[in-house]
Amino acid sequence: MSVGRGTIGMIAGSLMVVLATLGYVLSPPTFDPAPLAASESFHSLPPQPASETRPVAANAPIRTETITVPARHETLKAVIRYPLTPGRHPAMVFVQGSGSGNGSEFDQQAEWLARAGIVTLAYDKRTVGYSFPTRDFSLLADDALRMLRVLRQRADVDPARAGLWGVSEGGWVAPIAAGTGEAAFVVLVSSPNVSPMRQVAWALNEQLLRLHAPPGVRDLLTRAMGGVGFEFLRHDGVPALRGIKQPVLALYGTDDPSIPFVESTETLVNALRDGGNPDYTIRFLAGADHAMRIGGGPYAPAYLPTLANWIKDLPRTATPAAAIAGATPVQRYEASDVPAAPWYGHTSILWLTLCLAAVGYVAAPVTEMVVRLRGRDPRLQTDLEMWPAIRRRLRRMAWVGLGELAAVIAFITLIVLFSVNQAGAWPAVQAGWLVVRLLAVVMLMQEVTAAVAVMTALRAGWEPTRWQRSVLAGVLGGTGLLLLTAAYFGLFAIPW
């Protein structure tokens, strides 16, 4: 008995509806940030005082010194740049943002500040105890404090004017270190202040809005984020902010796509006030990005002068006339938490599913080889017309399943790359999403046609061997798991 294409299409269509419904029922609550209702004070900020951006003479002769500093579990390399002018100078330690790296990323501004009369120290980030899934901010704060102590012991440094500078992820680290009271001041550059999960989710939403990505793309990525079990993503930095008693300078760029700068500022102000610290200066620099640069190029004109003048003029600059000033920031949406995934949406379950599918796909060719080696089985002589056709379908199905996994990985990589350069983004994102969803549909069609072919062969008298049954179970079962995973991540969902 043969089954027509129309019947196969109806079966596939019905299963697609079932998978779409299943994905809707099993999915966590939708991530849908609300428009931000910022306080009136952010609607029209006073301009930054001219005294803060006045020209700085950055022409002093300097010297560079490379040292090693013992830290927990490893030794870290650090580079100190210091002016050769006499007397004791203010000093500052650079605390890095996320990711691995070394202190060389601060070379340009560290040298400029040293020529302006500020001793600087930039150090390599630790490799032990810091990784993509595991981040101990207290351990990183301990590293920063060790570097600060090195500066405070120098004869050319005034320990009463030695502080910390933290960028991005460093905004969760520097406040912890400042809580010991050893730092004379704290500079926060592009500091999120909300939890890492809220910061990443906000940045993702902004990125997808800029890319004009379909809603389903956000659903896929946020469902994946909701299943991540990294503890550091739920870090609450507010208690550490409340513990800062030193003067604080916070700098934000109005073109920063990575952090919710209005909510970050509100969180910072509320925390400092709750902790009884009135000594804060918050400045928004027009056109500056996450690294205080203009379009990834030169630093924003006001950045380095503001930083140098504020540090050198302490304690006078600790309490400015206007606590918040500069270009008016515009944050469209709230920084919302990603809904936690149900147990079956956790990363561990996803990896288990992918591993089982991979085992099924890999076991198929191995089992087929065993089938050929055991060619003496009389049943192998009776299915020469049926098994080759089924085997071809299974091979194609396995390749499409692997292609779907590769397409999803490539699509996510594409989104990440467009966070740096968005030229030509809209067509590429739309095309990538189309490929991912079409491959899911093709995978479903092949699962249906292969299952129908097997049922037809069985009704015609085919008796599969034990090895052939293993091949069928591996490929059909593996593809079935991938289809369920695709349904959970919304690849069969409507709307597009």
KOLROLUM-547631 format. One line per 2 residues: number of its first residue (from 1); their letters; for each residue x, y, z of C-alpha. Coordinates in steps of 0.1 Angstrom, whole numbers, plus 2048, in hexadecimal, padded with zeros to 3 digits. Example, Ala and Ser with C-alpha at 12.3 -4.5 7.8 and 13.67 -1.06 7.14 Angstrom:
<atoms>
1> as> 87B 7D3 84E  889 7F5 847
</atoms>
This chain:
<atoms>
1> ms> 800 800 800  80E 822 7F6
3> vg> 806 843 806  802 861 7EF
5> rg> 814 883 7F2  7F3 894 7FC
7> ti> 7EE 87C 819  813 881 824
9> gm> 80E 8A7 822  7EF 8A5 837
11> ia> 801 890 851  81E 8A8 852
13> gs> 808 8C7 854  7F4 8B7 871
15> lm> 814 8AF 883  821 8D3 87D
17> vv> 802 8E0 88E  807 8C8 8AB
19> la> 82B 8D3 8AE  822 8F7 8AD
21> tl> 808 8F2 8C8  820 8DD 8DD
23> gy> 83A 8F9 8DB  820 912 8E6
25> vl> 814 8FD 903  837 8F2 90F
27> sp> 848 914 90B  850 92B 929
29> pt> 83E 94D 92B  847 964 90E
31> fd> 863 97D 913  853 99E 90A
33> pa> 863 9BC 91A  84C 9DA 920
35> pl> 855 9FD 915  869 A0F 92F
37> aa> 858 A2A 943  877 A3D 94F
39> se> 875 A59 969  871 A7C 95D
41> sf> 894 A85 966  8A1 A71 949
43> hs> 88C A83 92F  8A2 AA2 92F
45> lp> 8C4 AA1 940  8D9 ABF 947
47> pq> 8F8 AC2 931  918 AB6 93E
49> pa> 92C AD2 94F  948 AE0 939
51> se> 960 ADD 956  95E AB7 955
53> tr> 968 AB6 930  983 AD1 931
55> pv> 9A3 AC7 91E  9BB AB2 931
57> aa> 9E1 AB5 92C  9EA A90 924
59> na> A0E A96 91B  A22 A8B 93A
61> pi> A3F A72 934  A35 A4F 940
63> rt> A45 A2E 947  A36 A0B 944
65> et> A3C 9EF 95C  A31 9CB 958
67> it> A2C 9B7 978  A1C 996 985
69> vp> A03 996 9A1  9FB 976 9B5
71> ar> 9D5 96F 9B5  9C0 952 9C0
73> he> 9C9 933 9AC  9E0 946 993
75> tl> 9F7 963 98D  9EB 980 978
77> ka> A00 997 962  9FA 9BC 966
79> vi> A07 9DB 954  A0C 9FB 968
81> ry> A10 A1D 956  A1B A3A 96A
83> pl> A25 A5E 964  A49 A68 96B
85> tp> A3E A89 97A  A47 A8D 99F
87> gr> A2F A88 9BC  A13 A70 9C4
89> hp> 9F8 A6B 9AA  9D5 A5D 9A9
91> am> 9D3 A3A 99C  9B9 A22 98D
93> vf> 9B5 9FD 986  9A3 9F2 967
95> vq> 98A 9D6 96D  980 9C3 94D
97> gs> 95E 9BB 93F  952 998 935
99> gs> 967 97E 923  98B 974 924
101> gn> 9A5 98E 91C  9C3 9A1 926
103> gs> 9CB 9C4 932  9D6 9CF 910
105> ef> 9B3 9D9 907  9B8 9F7 91E
107> dq> 9D9 A02 90F  9CD A21 8FE
109> qa> 9BA A30 91A  9D2 A24 935
111> ew> 9EF A36 923  9DA A55 91E
113> la> 9D0 A56 943  9F4 A50 94E
115> ra> A00 A6E 938  9E4 A82 949
117> gi> 9F3 A7A 96B  9E0 A5B 976
119> vt> 9F2 A3B 97E  9DF A1E 96D
121> la> 9E0 9F8 970  9D1 9E0 957
123> yd> 9D4 9BA 95E  9CC 99A 94C
125> kr> 9AC 989 955  9AE 969 968
127> tv> 9AA 948 956  9A4 932 975
129> gy> 981 935 984  973 949 967
131> sf> 961 93A 949  943 940 933
133> pt> 92B 92C 94B  93C 933 96C
135> rd> 945 956 978  94D 95F 99C
137> fs> 94A 985 99F  958 984 9C2
139> ll> 977 972 9B6  97B 98C 99A
141> ad> 977 9A8 9B5  993 998 9C9
143> da> 9AA 99A 9AA  9A1 9BF 9A6
145> lr> 9A9 9C6 9CB  9CB 9B5 9C8
147> ml> 9D3 9CC 9AB  9C7 9EA 9BF
149> rv> 9DD 9E1 9DC  9FB 9E0 9C5
151> lr> 9F4 A03 9BA  9EE A10 9DD
153> qr> A10 A04 9E8  A23 A18 9CD
155> ad> A37 A36 9D8  A29 A4A 9BA
157> vd> A04 A43 9C3  9EE A55 9DB
159> pa> 9DB A39 9EC  9BF A51 9F5
161> ra> 9B9 A56 9D0  9BC A33 9C2
163> gl> 99C A23 9B5  98C A0A 99E
165> wg> 97E A0D 97B  966 9F2 96E
167> vs> 956 9ED 94C  937 9D8 944
169> eg> 93A 9B8 958  954 9CB 96C
171> gw> 936 9DF 979  92C 9C0 98D
173> va> 950 9BB 999  95D 9DD 9A3
175> pi> 941 9E4 9BC  949 9C4 9CE
177> aa> 96D 9CE 9D1  964 9F1 9DB
179> gt> 950 9E3 9F9  971 9DD A0B
181> ge> 977 A03 A0D  99A A00 9FE
183> aa> 991 A13 9DE  990 A39 9DF
185> fv> 977 A3B 9C2  964 A25 9AA
187> vl> 95F A2C 984  943 A17 973
189> vs> 943 A17 94D  925 A08 93C
191> sp> 91C 9F7 95C  8FC 9E2 959
193> nv> 8F2 9E2 97E  8D4 9CB 976
195> sp> 8DA 9A5 977  8EF 996 95B
197> mr> 8D0 983 94F  8BC 9A3 94B
199> qv> 8D9 9B5 93B  8DF 999 921
201> aw> 8B9 996 91A  8B6 9BC 915
203> al> 8D4 9BD 8FE  8C6 99F 8EA
205> ne> 8A4 9B0 8E6  8B4 9D1 8DB
207> ql> 8CA 9BE 8C2  8AD 9AB 8B3
209> lr> 898 9CB 8B0  8B5 9DB 89D
211> lh> 8B8 9BD 887  892 9BD 880
213> ap> 892 998 88A  871 985 88A
215> pg> 861 97F 8AC  869 95A 8AA
217> vr> 88E 962 8AB  88B 972 8CD
219> dl> 876 955 8D9  890 93C 8CF
221> lt> 8AD 94F 8DF  89B 958 8FF
223> ra> 88E 935 904  8B2 929 901
225> mg> 8BD 944 91A  8A1 93A 932
227> gv> 8AF 916 933  8D3 921 93C
229> gf> 8DC 918 960  8FA 92F 964
231> ef> 8F8 93D 988  909 95D 980
233> lr> 8ED 968 969  8D7 96E 988
235> hd> 8F1 983 99A  8E3 9A0 9AD
237> gv> 8FB 9BD 9AE  8E6 9D5 9C2
239> pa> 8F3 9CB 9E4  917 9D2 9D9
241> lr> 90C 9F4 9CA  8FC 9FD 9EC
243> gi> 91D 9F5 9FC  931 A0F 9E8
245> kq> 93A A2C 9FF  954 A3C 9E8
247> pv> 94D A57 9CC  93F A46 9AD
249> la> 942 A51 989  92B A3E 971
251> ly> 92E A44 94B  915 A38 931
253> gt> 913 A3B 90B  8F2 A44 8FB
255> dd> 8FA A2C 8DE  902 A0E 8F4
257> ps> 8ED 9F0 8E8  8F9 9D9 903
259> ip> 8EB 9E6 924  8CA 9F6 92F
261> fv> 8DC A17 939  8BD A29 947
263> es> 8B3 A0C 95E  8D8 A07 966
265> te> 8DA A2B 971  8BA A29 986
267> tl> 8C6 A0A 997  8E8 A1A 99F
269> vn> 8D9 A3A 9AD  8BF A27 9C2
271> al> 8DA A10 9D0  8F2 A2C 9D8
273> rd> 8D7 A40 9E9  8CC A21 9FD
275> gg> 8F0 A1D A08  8F2 A42 A12
277> np> 90B A4C 9F7  903 A6E 9E7
279> dy> 925 A70 9D5  91D A65 9B2
281> ti> 922 A73 990  90F A64 972
283> rf> 916 A70 94F  906 A66 92D
285> la> 91E A6B 910  90D A71 8EE
287> ga> 914 A57 8D3  92A A42 8E9
289> dh> 927 A1C 8E7  92E A01 901
291> am> 953 A08 901  94F A2E 902
293> ri> 958 A2F 8DD  946 A3F 8C0
295> gg> 93B A24 8A8  957 A0D 8B4
297> gp> 971 A27 8AA  981 A43 8BF
299> ya> 976 A49 8E3  959 A61 8E8
301> pa> 969 A84 8EB  95D A8A 90E
303> yl> 966 A67 91C  98B A6A 925
305> pt> 98A A8F 930  96C A88 947
307> la> 97D A6A 956  99F A7C 95C
309> nw> 990 A9C 969  978 A8A 981
311> ik> 994 A74 990  9AE A90 993
313> dl> 995 AA9 9A2  989 A92 9BD
315> pr> 97B A98 9D7  96D AB8 9C8
317> ta> 95C AA5 9AC  94D A8B 9C3
319> tp> 92C A9E 9C6  924 AB2 9A6
321> aa> 909 ACB 9A3  8F7 AB4 98A
323> ai> 8F9 A90 994  8EC A84 973
325> ag> 8F4 A97 953  8FE A94 92F
327> at> 8EC A89 90F  8C8 A7D 914
329> pv> 8C7 A57 914  8AB A44 903
331> qr> 8A3 A20 90F  885 A12 8FD
333> ye> 87D 9F2 911  881 9E5 934
335> as> 89C 9CD 93E  887 9AE 946
337> dv> 890 98C 953  88E 96F 93A
339> pa> 874 957 947  884 938 956
341> ap> 880 919 940  86D 8FA 94D
343> wy> 882 8DC 955  87F 8CE 932
345> gh> 88C 8EF 924  8AC 8EF 939
347> ts> 8CE 8EE 927  8D6 8CC 935
349> il> 8B6 8BD 926  8BE 8CE 905
351> wl> 8E1 8BF 904  8D3 89D 90D
353> tl> 8BA 89F 8F1  8D5 8A9 8D8
355> cl> 8EC 88E 8E4  8D1 874 8E0
357> aa> 8CA 880 8BD  8EF 880 8B4
359> vg> 8F2 85C 8C2  8D5 851 8AD
361> yv> 8E4 861 88E  907 853 894
363> aa> 8FA 831 89D  8E8 82E 87C
365> pv> 906 82A 865  918 814 87E
367> te> 8FA 7FD 880  8F7 7FD 85A
369> mv> 91B 7F1 858  913 7D5 870
371> vr> 8F4 7CC 85A  90B 7C8 83C
373> lr> 924 7B3 850  908 79C 85B
375> gr> 8FC 797 837  8F5 773 83D
377> dp> 8D4 77C 84D  8BA 76D 834
379> rl> 8A3 78B 83A  8BC 7A2 82B
381> qt> 8B7 791 809  891 798 80A
383> dl> 893 7BE 810  8AB 7C8 7F5
385> em> 88F 7DD 7E5  882 7ED 805
387> wp> 8A0 7F4 81B  8B6 808 803
389> ai> 899 821 7FE  893 824 823
391> rr> 8B8 827 82A  8BB 845 812
393> rl> 89E 856 823  8AF 851 845
395> rr> 8D0 85F 838  8BF 87E 82B
397> ma> 8AC 882 84B  8CC 880 860
399> wv> 8DE 89A 849  8C0 8B2 84C
401> gl> 8C0 8AE 872  8E5 8B6 874
403> ge> 8DF 8D3 85C  8C4 8E1 872
405> la> 8DC 8E1 890  8F7 8F1 87B
407> av> 8DE 90B 86E  8D3 915 891
409> ia> 8F7 919 89D  900 92D 87E
411> fi> 8E1 943 883  8E9 94B 8A7
413> tl> 90D 952 89C  8FF 96A 882
415> iv> 8EB 97D 89D  90B 980 8B2
417> lf> 91F 98D 894  905 9A7 88C
419> sv> 908 9B5 8AF  929 9C3 8A2
421> nq> 920 9CD 87F  8FB 9CF 874
423> ag> 902 9D7 84F  8EB 9C2 83A
425> aw> 8DC 9B3 859  8B7 9B2 851
427> pa> 8B8 99B 832  8D1 984 842
429> vq> 8BD 980 862  89D 97A 84F
431> ag> 8AE 961 838  8BF 94F 855
433> wl> 89E 94B 867  88D 93F 848
435> vv> 8A8 924 843  8A5 918 867
437> rl> 87F 915 866  87F 905 843
439> la> 898 8EA 84E  881 8E2 86C
441> vv> 864 8DD 853  879 8C8 83C
443> ml> 884 8B3 85A  860 8AD 863
445> mq> 857 8A4 840  873 88B 83E
447> ev> 869 87C 85F  846 876 852
449> ta> 850 868 830  86A 851 840
451> av> 850 844 85A  837 83F 83E
453> av> 850 82C 829  859 815 846
455> mt> 834 80E 84E  82D 807 829
457> al> 84B 7EF 827  83F 7DD 847
459> ra> 81D 7D8 838  82C 7CB 819
461> gw> 83D 7AF 82D  85F 7BF 835
463> ep> 86F 7B0 854  88B 7C7 860
465> tr> 8A8 7B7 872  8B1 7C1 895
467> wq> 8CD 7D7 887  8B5 7E9 86F
469> rs> 89D 7EF 88B  8BA 800 89E
471> vl> 8C0 816 880  89C 820 87D
473> ag> 899 827 8A2  8B9 83C 8A3
475> vl> 8B1 852 885  88B 855 889
477> gg> 88E 859 8AF  8AA 872 8AC
479> tg> 897 887 893  878 885 8A9
481> ll> 88C 894 8C6  898 8B0 8B0
483> ll> 875 8B7 8A5  869 8BA 8C9
485> ta> 886 8D1 8D1  87E 8E6 8B2
487> ay> 85A 8E8 8BE  865 8F4 8E1
489> fg> 87A 910 8D2  85E 91C 8BB
491> lf> 86A 911 899  847 905 890
493> ai> 835 922 8A1  81E 93B 890
495> pw> 822 959 88B  843 958 879
</atoms>
